[in-house]
Amino acid sequence: MATVDITEADFAPTIESNDIVLVDFWASWCGPCRMFAPTCQAASERHPDVVFAKVDTEAEQRLSAAAGISSILTLMAFREGVLVFSEPGALPATGLEQVITAVGDLDMAQVRAELARQQAEQETEQQV
């Protein structure tokens, strides 16, 4: 599967309607972004069950700001609509494969339970 360009309008539907989505926040002026693109493209061909999306941070400044992007490039991974990985910088092919495998191996019931626990703690702290 090829990488797909996504915009603010189709970001949420893409994340919500696919099991695993990797999002590459990039810019045309970014050297590491240009070096990472073939790595990402090759991985997309090896993993047709994963959506590989690209967000042009120059064209999608509001989306980039909403996502809290402070470094170009930043790679995010979503599983079942939940952000499970976010890291700035280009990954080598082996590193990207490790991320894809780790995201696929996640126990999402456990992830959701941990998120609920953290949210409950935050709500308790706010009440104090």
C-alpha positions, 0 to 999 in steps of 0.5 A, a space after each residue: 500500500 502506498 502512503 496517503 496524504 491526509 489533511 485536517 479534514 480526513 485526519 480523525 476519520 483516518 485514525 478512527 476507521 483503521 486499526 493501525 495508522 502511522 502518521 509522518 508529520 513532514 515538511 518539504 524543506 526537511 532533509 531527514 524527512 526526505 531521507 525517511 520517505 523511502 523507508 516509510 514507503 518500503 514499509 508501507 509495501 511490506 505492511 498492507 494492513 497498516 495505513 501509512 499517512 503523511 501530513 505536510 506540516 506547512 500546508 496543515 499548520 492547524 493540524 500540526 499545532 493541534 497534534 503538538 508537533 514541535 519537531 519535524 519530522 515526527 512519527 506518530 502511531 495510532 492503534 484502534 484510535 489511540 495514540 500509542 507512539 510519538 517520537 521526533 526524528 527519522 527512524 532507520 528501517 529496523 527501528 520503523 519495523 520495531 515500532 510497527 511490530 510493537 504497535 501490532 503486539 499491544 494489548 489494547 485492553 491493557 492500554 485502555 485500562 492504563 489510560 483510564 487509570 491515568 485519567 482517574 488520577 488526574 481527576 483526583 488531583 484536580 479535585 484536591 
